[in-house]
Amino acid sequence: MPVRYSQYLNAAAVRHRSVSYNALAPNVDGRGQKPERISLSFNQAIELLAPYCGLRVIEQLKAVAPLAAYLMLFQLMVLRHPVDSALTLCLGLIAVVIGLAVFMEGLSTGLMPFGNIIGDNLPKKASMFVVLVIIGILGVGVTFAEPAIGALQAFGSSVDVVKAPYLYELLNNWALPLVLMVGAGVGIAAILGTVRFVRGWSLKPMIYGAIFPVFLLTLYAWFDPNLRSVLGLAWDCGAVTTGPVTVPLVLSLGIGIANAAGKGGSSLSGFGVVTMASLFPILAVLILAIFVSFSITPDEIIAAAKTASNVVVEQPSIWDQTPLVEIVLGVRAILPLVLFLMFVLFVVLKSTLPNKMVTVYGLTLSIVGMCIFNIGLTYGLGAIGSQTGGVLPAAFMQIPVSESSPIFNIVTGLTIVIGFAFILGFGATLAEPALNALGLTVQELTNGAFKKSMLMYSVAGGVAVGIALGVSKVVLGFDLMKVLLPLYLLGLVLTIFSTEEFVNVAWDSAGVTTGPVTVPLVLAMGLGLGNAVSAIDGFGILSLASICPIVAVLTMGLVIKMINKKTEHAVTG
């Protein structure tokens, strides 16, 4: 993901400069006179805009349509259950495509110029302490602006307060502090990533240092029966944060600061931020969960929830209608980040934007796109994921929503469900354009030793195994930590024996799996599946889908290293 978005946004910036400054800025010709204004008819304007808009819509359509079609066809043909509210679902998915297309264009033309200018000029006009403080605050802002972060808050009501009181409490009554803590984790990661850029630190010790306290708090929560249900949410939060806003904006700031300090230019300088931005939010959520456990007892949470459910709710006002709420949430996600960036640029740096009109246009697109995406998330991605997840157990057990359940015997049904999850993970990852860009970069960095296809299939295979394990955890009910912690320990062992290049690539490779489409879809499917089989929670799938590709890439790197050594010995011998 970091590679794809940095390449995409750099290309967009070049295109932005070449088009906007010539067409929109008050340019003059060689004689010092303004050129004549070009007039276009409505049809001519449509002909020019159609390819421009079409490319951006098609890019998002490629990510959304195959996943949605796969879920719907599987539900119809294998699970023998009709798609409920099909028209609403389709309209919601269209909103997701349009919202993401608009948001990504706004990101490249509106938000990213801020990041580039601030990253280039901040070290020249402020002390390193001020620079790090600003980057830390920015980490909180970009977390709120992540399209997938709303998925966490949207699924709070689906948690059973009796089975998982602290999980219910965090998602319902501590939703804002939860996002703030996740943002604080991203902020710390951004600070450490920037210092790493400037000082040229190795990523390995930073991984060891971040994993150790995460493991300690995880073990503490694991041995507390009431806190154990929070672990899936905490480890999933690491996957939610590395999306299309956090990665490119933090990268542009960090690399800009490194360049200003004379420490940029390394081909691997962009790697490592995603890893830190995945690990520190886990730590932050665990700290918050432990704090909540000292503040309120499970019995008090259950009593308060039952009291709230018995309260008679009057006719809701216009502001309680879901579409308007989603729009308000969209504005609230982007606007504070924009205001903070403006404060840094205009007040701290006393600088200006080179093309205000295009930037305002981009910022407007960001807000509008986020609002449309939030509506699509509620009625499209979240709905189809939850619906398919709720019907999925019909393959092997009787459930009220399916008259034909169980469709198969338990062994066949479980095999079909786990196979469904494997194909979903494999196909969704291979369809991600970020993986293709990452593969090309790795192939260049390793001089062709690690081919693009090898990276793509190892990452896709790892994600597929991770999602299959996550679905198995929800269906079979085994303890998430008994699988997740050994996998992370295996990843650490492989890290010790791997070269710095493969460590950088492998630990960041999980970022390509956590896009704004995959995250809410997998979260909704997991929670719907968990409710259908009466599991305590449906979290944990994303965390397994993050560590498995890391293990796969590190393993592949060590295999390649061994093959190269054997080849060298054969040649020299």
C-alpha positions in Angstrom: 0.0 0.0 0.0 2.7 2.6 0.8 4.3 2.1 -2.5 1.2 2.2 -4.5 -0.1 5.4 -2.9 3.2 7.2 -3.0 3.6 6.4 -6.7 0.0 7.2 -7.4 0.2 10.5 -5.5 3.5 11.5 -7.0 2.1 10.9 -10.5 -1.0 12.8 -9.5 1.1 15.7 -8.2 3.1 15.9 -11.5 -0.2 15.8 -13.5 -1.7 18.3 -11.1 1.2 20.7 -11.6 1.3 20.3 -15.4 -2.4 20.7 -15.8 -3.5 23.1 -13.1 -0.8 25.7 -13.4 -1.2 25.9 -17.1 -5.0 25.9 -17.2 -6.1 27.4 -13.9 -3.3 29.7 -12.7 -3.0 33.3 -14.0 -0.2 32.4 -16.5 1.2 34.9 -19.0 2.8 34.3 -22.4 6.2 35.4 -23.5 5.1 39.0 -24.2 3.8 39.4 -20.6 0.1 39.1 -21.6 -2.4 36.7 -20.3 -3.4 34.0 -22.9 -6.9 34.0 -24.3 -9.4 32.0 -22.2 -10.4 28.7 -23.8 -14.2 28.3 -24.1 -15.7 24.8 -24.2 -19.2 23.7 -24.9 -21.0 21.4 -22.5 -20.5 18.4 -24.7 -16.8 19.2 -25.1 -16.4 19.5 -21.4 -18.1 16.1 -20.9 -15.8 14.5 -23.5 -12.7 15.9 -21.6 -14.0 14.9 -18.1 -15.3 11.5 -18.9 -11.9 9.7 -19.3 -10.6 11.7 -16.3 -13.4 10.6 -14.0 -13.8 7.1 -15.6 -10.3 6.0 -14.8 -10.8 6.8 -11.1 -14.2 5.1 -10.9 -12.9 2.0 -12.7 -10.0 1.7 -10.3 -12.3 1.5 -7.3 -14.8 -0.6 -9.2 -12.1 -3.2 -9.8 -11.7 -3.5 -6.0 -15.4 -3.5 -5.0 -17.2 -5.3 -7.8 -15.4 -8.7 -7.7 -15.7 -9.0 -3.9 -19.4 -8.0 -3.8 -20.2 -10.4 -6.8 -18.3 -13.2 -5.1 -20.3 -12.8 -1.8 -23.6 -12.5 -3.6 -23.1 -15.5 -5.9 -21.8 -17.7 -3.1 -24.9 -16.7 -1.0 -27.3 -17.5 -3.9 -25.7 -20.6 -5.4 -24.0 -22.4 -2.5 -25.9 -21.2 0.6 -29.2 -21.1 -1.3 -30.3 -17.9 0.3 -31.7 -14.9 -1.6 -29.9 -11.5 -1.3 -32.0 -9.4 1.0 -32.6 -5.7 0.0 -30.6 -6.3 -3.2 -31.5 -2.9 -4.7 -30.4 -1.1 -1.5 -27.2 -3.1 -1.5 -26.4 -2.3 -5.1 -27.0 1.4 -4.5 -24.8 1.3 -1.4 -22.0 -0.4 -3.3 -22.3 2.2 -6.0 -21.9 4.9 -3.3 -18.8 3.1 -2.0 -17.2 3.2 -5.5 -18.1 6.8 -6.2 -17.2 7.9 -2.7 -13.8 6.3 -2.8 -13.1 7.6 -6.3 -14.0 11.2 -5.2 -12.2 10.8 -1.9 -8.9 9.5 -3.5 -8.9 12.3 -6.0 -9.5 14.9 -3.3 -6.7 13.3 -1.3 -4.2 13.7 -4.1 -5.1 17.2 -5.1 -6.1 18.6 -1.7 -4.6 16.9 1.3 -1.3 15.7 -0.2 0.0 19.1 -1.2 -0.2 20.1 2.4 1.8 17.1 3.4 4.5 17.7 0.8 4.9 21.4 1.6 4.9 20.9 5.3 7.3 18.0 5.1 9.7 20.1 3.0 9.6 23.3 5.0 8.9 22.3 8.6 12.4 21.2 9.5 13.8 24.5 8.1 11.5 26.7 10.2 11.0 24.8 13.4 13.0 22.8 15.9 13.0 19.0 15.8 10.8 19.0 19.0 8.1 21.1 17.4 8.3 19.0 14.2 7.7 15.8 16.2 4.9 17.3 18.2 3.1 18.4 15.0 3.6 14.9 13.4 2.2 13.3 16.6 -0.9 15.4 16.5 -1.2 14.7 12.8 -1.3 11.0 13.6 -4.5 11.5 15.5 -6.0 13.5 12.7 -5.3 11.1 9.9 -6.8 8.3 12.0 -10.1 10.1 12.1 -9.9 10.6 8.4 -9.4 6.9 7.5 -12.4 5.6 5.6 -12.3 2.3 7.4 -12.1 3.6 10.9 -15.9 4.2 10.9 -16.4 0.5 10.5 -15.2 -0.1 14.1 -17.8 2.3 15.5 -20.6 1.0 13.2 -20.4 -2.5 14.5 -20.6 -1.7 18.3 -24.3 -2.5 18.6 -23.8 -6.1 17.4 -21.7 -7.1 20.4 -23.5 -9.1 23.2 -23.0 -7.1 26.4 -23.4 -10.2 28.6 -20.8 -12.3 26.8 -18.3 -9.4 26.2 -19.0 -6.5 28.5 -15.7 -4.6 28.1 -15.8 -5.1 24.3 -19.3 -3.7 24.3 -18.3 -0.8 26.6 -15.3 0.2 24.3 -17.3 0.1 21.1 -20.4 1.9 22.4 -19.6 4.2 25.3 -15.8 4.7 24.7 -16.0 4.9 20.9 -14.4 8.4 20.7 -11.6 7.6 23.3 -11.0 4.4 21.4 -10.4 6.2 18.1 -8.3 8.8 19.9 -6.1 6.1 21.4 -5.7 4.4 18.0 -4.8 7.8 16.7 -2.3 8.3 19.5 -0.7 5.0 18.5 -0.4 6.2 14.9 1.1 9.5 16.1 3.8 7.7 18.1 4.5 5.5 15.1 4.8 8.6 12.9 7.2 10.2 15.3 9.4 7.1 15.6 9.2 6.6 11.8 10.4 10.2 11.2 13.3 9.8 13.7 14.2 6.6 12.0 14.2 8.4 8.6 16.5 11.1 10.0 18.8 8.8 12.0 18.9 5.9 9.6 17.9 3.3 12.2 17.4 -0.3 11.5 13.8 -1.5 11.6 14.6 -4.8 13.4 15.2 -3.3 16.9 12.1 -1.1 16.6 10.0 -4.2 15.8 11.4 -6.0 18.9 10.8 -2.9 21.1 7.2 -2.5 19.9 6.3 -6.2 20.1 7.5 -6.7 23.7 5.1 -4.4 25.5 2.3 -5.5 23.2 2.9 -9.1 24.2 3.0 -8.2 27.9 -0.3 -6.4 27.9 -1.8 -9.1 25.6 -0.8 -11.8 28.2 -2.3 -9.6 31.0 -5.6 -9.3 29.2 -5.6 -13.0 28.1 -5.4 -14.2 31.7 -8.4 -11.9 32.7 -11.6 -13.6 31.5 -13.4 -10.3 31.2 -10.7 -8.6 29.1 -10.0 -11.6 26.8 -12.8 -10.6 24.5 -11.1 -7.2 23.8 -8.0 -8.9 22.3 -9.5 -9.4 18.8 -10.6 -5.8 18.6 -7.2 -4.5 19.8 -5.2 -6.6 17.3 -7.6 -5.8 14.5 -7.1 -2.0 15.1 -3.6 -2.4 13.9 -4.9 -3.4 10.5 -7.5 -0.6 10.3 -5.0 2.3 10.6 -2.8 1.6 7.6 -5.2 3.0 5.0 -5.1 5.4 2.1 -4.9 8.6 4.3 -2.4 7.6 7.0 0.3 6.0 4.9 0.8 8.6 2.1 0.4 11.6 4.3 2.7 10.4 7.1 5.2 9.1 4.5 5.3 12.4 2.6 6.0 14.2 5.9 8.6 11.8 7.1 10.5 11.5 3.8 10.3 15.2 3.3 11.9 15.8 6.7 14.5 13.1 6.0 15.4 14.8 2.7 15.6 18.2 4.4 18.0 16.7 6.9 20.1 15.2 4.1 19.2 11.6 5.1 16.7 10.8 2.4 17.2 9.2 -0.9 17.5 5.6 0.2 15.4 3.2 -1.8 14.1 1.7 1.4 13.4 5.0 3.1 9.6 4.6 2.6 9.4 1.3 4.4 8.8 0.7 8.1 6.2 3.4 8.9 3.3 1.0 8.1 4.8 -1.6 10.5 5.0 0.9 13.4 1.5 2.3 12.6 0.2 -1.2 12.9 1.8 -2.2 16.2 1.4 0.9 18.3 -2.4 1.2 17.9 -2.6 -2.4 19.3 -0.7 -1.3 22.4 -2.9 1.9 22.8 -6.2 -0.1 22.6 -4.9 -2.6 25.2 -3.9 0.3 27.5 -7.4 1.8 27.1 -9.1 -1.5 27.8 -7.1 -2.1 31.0 -7.9 1.4 32.1 -11.7 0.8 31.5 -11.5 -2.4 33.5 -10.2 -0.5 36.5 -12.9 2.2 36.0 -16.1 0.0 35.8 -17.1 -3.5 36.6 -18.7 -5.9 34.1 -21.9 -6.0 36.2 -22.2 -2.2 36.0 -21.8 -2.3 32.2 -24.5 -5.0 31.9 -26.9 -3.2 34.2 -26.4 0.1 32.3 -26.9 -1.5 29.0 -30.1 -3.2 30.2 -31.4 0.1 31.6 -30.6 1.9 28.3 -32.4 -0.8 26.3 -35.6 -0.4 28.4 -35.8 3.4 27.9 -38.6 4.4 25.6 -37.2 6.3 22.7 -39.3 9.2 21.3 -39.7 9.9 17.5 -36.2 10.6 16.2 -35.3 14.0 14.9 -34.0 14.6 11.4 -30.5 14.4 12.8 -31.0 10.8 13.9 -31.6 9.6 10.3 -28.7 7.5 9.2 -27.8 9.2 5.9 -27.5 12.6 7.6 -25.6 11.1 10.5 -23.1 9.5 8.0 -22.7 12.9 6.3 -22.0 14.6 9.6 -19.5 11.9 10.5 -17.8 12.4 7.1 -17.4 16.1 7.6 -16.2 15.6 11.2 -13.5 13.1 10.0 -11.9 15.4 7.4 -12.5 19.0 8.6 -10.4 18.9 11.8 -7.4 17.4 9.9 -7.7 20.2 7.2 -7.9 22.9 9.9 -4.8 21.6 11.6 -2.9 21.4 8.4 -3.9 24.9 7.6 -2.8 26.1 11.0 0.6 24.5 10.6 1.1 25.8 7.1 -0.2 29.4 7.6 0.6 30.1 11.2 3.6 28.0 12.1 5.4 28.0 8.7 3.9 31.3 7.5 3.7 29.8 4.1 1.1 29.7 1.3 -0.2 27.1 -1.1 1.0 27.5 -4.7 -2.5 26.9 -6.1 -5.3 27.7 -3.7 -8.2 27.0 -6.1 -7.1 23.5 -6.9 -6.3 22.7 -3.2 -9.8 24.0 -2.1 -11.3 21.9 -4.9 -9.4 18.8 -3.6 -10.3 19.4 0.0 -14.0 19.7 -1.0 -13.8 16.4 -2.9 -12.2 14.8 0.2 -15.1 15.8 2.4 -17.8 14.9 -0.2 -16.1 11.6 -1.0 -15.9 10.6 2.7 -19.6 11.4 3.2 -20.7 9.4 0.2 -18.4 6.5 1.3 -19.8 6.5 4.8 -23.3 6.1 3.4 -22.1 3.3 1.1 -20.4 1.6 4.0 -23.6 1.5 6.0 -25.9 0.3 3.1 -23.4 -1.5 0.9 -20.2 -3.0 2.2 -21.3 -3.4 5.8 -24.7 -4.8 4.8 -23.5 -7.4 2.3 -20.6 -8.5 4.6 -22.9 -8.9 7.6 -25.6 -10.6 5.5 -23.3 -13.2 4.0 -21.6 -13.8 7.3 -25.0 -14.3 9.0 -26.0 -16.9 6.4 -22.6 -18.6 6.1 -23.2 -21.1 9.0 -26.2 -22.6 7.0 -23.6 -24.7 5.2 -23.0 -26.8 8.3 -25.7 -26.0 11.0 -29.3 -25.1 11.3 -30.0 -21.4 11.6 -33.3 -19.5 11.7 -32.7 -17.3 8.7 -32.2 -20.3 6.3 -35.0 -22.8 5.8 -32.7 -25.2 3.9 -30.0 -25.4 6.7 -28.0 -27.4 7.3 -27.2 -27.7 3.6 -24.3 -30.1 4.0 -23.0 -32.4 6.7 -20.8 -30.7 9.3 -17.4 -31.8 7.8 -18.4 -30.8 4.2 -20.0 -27.6 5.4 -17.0 -26.5 7.5 -14.7 -27.3 4.6 -16.8 -25.1 2.2 -16.9 -22.2 4.7 -13.2 -22.2 5.3 -12.5 -22.7 1.5 -14.8 -19.7 0.9 -12.7 -17.6 3.3 -9.5 -18.7 1.7 -10.6 -17.8 -1.9 -12.0 -14.5 -0.6 -8.6 -13.6 0.9 -6.6 -14.8 -2.0 -8.7 -13.1 -4.7 -9.1 -9.8 -2.8 -5.4 -9.5 -2.3 -4.4 -10.3 -5.9 -6.9 -7.7 -7.1 -5.3 -5.0 -4.9 -3.2 -2.7 -7.2 -1.0 -1.8 -4.2 0.4 -5.4 -4.3 1.4 -5.1 -7.9 3.3 -1.8 -7.2 4.9 -3.3 -4.1 6.0 -6.4 -6.2 7.6 -4.2 -8.8 9.5 -2.2 -6.2 10.8 -5.3 -4.4 11.9 -6.9 -7.7 14.0 -3.8 -8.4 15.4 -3.6 -4.9 16.5 -7.2 -5.0 17.8 -7.0 -8.6 15.3 -9.6 -9.7 16.1 -12.2 -7.0 12.7 -11.7 -5.5 10.4 -11.6 -8.5 7.2 -9.7 -8.5 5.0 -12.8 -9.0 6.7 -14.5 -6.0 5.9 -11.6 -3.7 2.3 -11.3 -4.9 1.5 -15.0 -4.5 3.3 -15.2 -1.1 1.4 -12.2 0.2 -1.9 -13.4 -1.3 -1.4 -16.9 0.0 -0.6 -15.5 3.5 -3.7 -13.3 3.5 -5.9 -16.3 2.4 -4.5 -18.5 5.1 -5.0 -15.7 7.7 -8.7 -15.0 6.7 -9.4 -18.8 6.6 -7.8 -19.1 10.1 -9.9 -16.2 11.3 -13.1 -17.6 10.0 -12.2 -21.0 11.6 -11.6 -19.2 14.9 -15.1 -17.7 14.8 -16.8 -20.9 13.7 -14.9 -23.4 15.8 -14.5 -21.1 18.8 -10.8 -21.7 19.5 -8.8 -19.0 21.3 -7.4 -16.4 19.0 -4.2 -15.8 21.0 -3.2 -19.5 20.8 -2.8 -19.0 17.1 -1.9 -15.3 16.8 0.9 -15.2 19.4 2.8 -18.2 18.0 2.6 -16.7 14.5 4.1 -13.4 15.8 6.8 -15.3 17.6 7.5 -17.2 14.4 7.6 -13.9 12.5 10.1 -12.5 15.1 12.4 -15.6 14.7 12.3 -15.3 10.9 13.1 -11.6 11.3 16.2 -12.3 13.2 17.6 -14.5 10.4 16.4 -12.2 7.5 18.2 -9.4 5.9 17.2 -5.8 6.5 15.7 -5.5 3.0 13.4 -8.4 3.4 12.4 -7.4 6.9 11.3 -3.9 5.7 9.3 -5.3 2.8 7.8 -8.2 4.7 6.5 -6.3 7.7 5.1 -3.6 5.5 3.5 -6.1 3.1 0.5 -6.6 5.4 -0.4 -3.0 4.6 -1.6 -4.0 1.1 -4.3 -6.1 2.7 -6.0 -3.4 4.8 -7.7 -1.2 2.3 -10.9 0.8 2.8 -12.9 -2.0 1.0 -11.4 -5.1 2.5 -11.4 -3.9 6.2 -15.1 -3.1 6.6 -16.2 -6.1 4.5 -14.1 -8.6 6.5 -15.2 -6.9 9.8 -18.8 -7.0 8.9 -18.6 -10.6 7.7 -16.8 -11.7 10.9 -19.3 -10.0 13.2 -22.2 -11.4 11.2 -20.7 -14.9 11.3 -20.0 -14.5 15.0 -23.6 -13.5 15.8 -25.0 -16.4 13.7 -22.9 -19.0 15.6 -23.4 -17.2 19.0 -19.6 -16.5 19.2 -18.5 -14.0 21.8 -17.1 -11.7 19.0 -16.2 -11.8 15.3 -13.0 -9.8 15.6 -9.5 -11.2 15.0 -9.8 -12.1 11.3 -7.9 -8.9 10.2 -5.1 -9.5 12.7 -4.5 -13.0 11.3 -4.7 -11.7 7.8 -1.9 -9.2 8.7 0.7 -11.6 10.3 0.3 -14.5 7.9 1.7 -12.6 4.8 4.6 -11.3 7.0 5.5 -14.9 7.8 5.0 -15.9 4.2 7.3 -13.2 2.7 10.0 -13.7 5.4 9.9 -17.4 4.7 10.1 -16.9 0.9 13.0 -14.4 1.5 15.0 -17.0 3.4 14.3 -19.7 0.8 15.6 -17.3 -1.9 18.6 -16.5 0.2 19.4 -20.3 0.6 18.9 -20.9 -3.1 21.2 -18.0 -4.0 23.9 -19.3 -1.7 23.7 -22.8 -3.2 24.0 -21.3 -6.7 27.0 -19.3 -5.7 28.7 -22.3 -4.1 28.0 -24.4 -7.3 29.5 -21.6 -9.5 32.6 -21.1 -7.3 33.0 -24.8 -6.6 
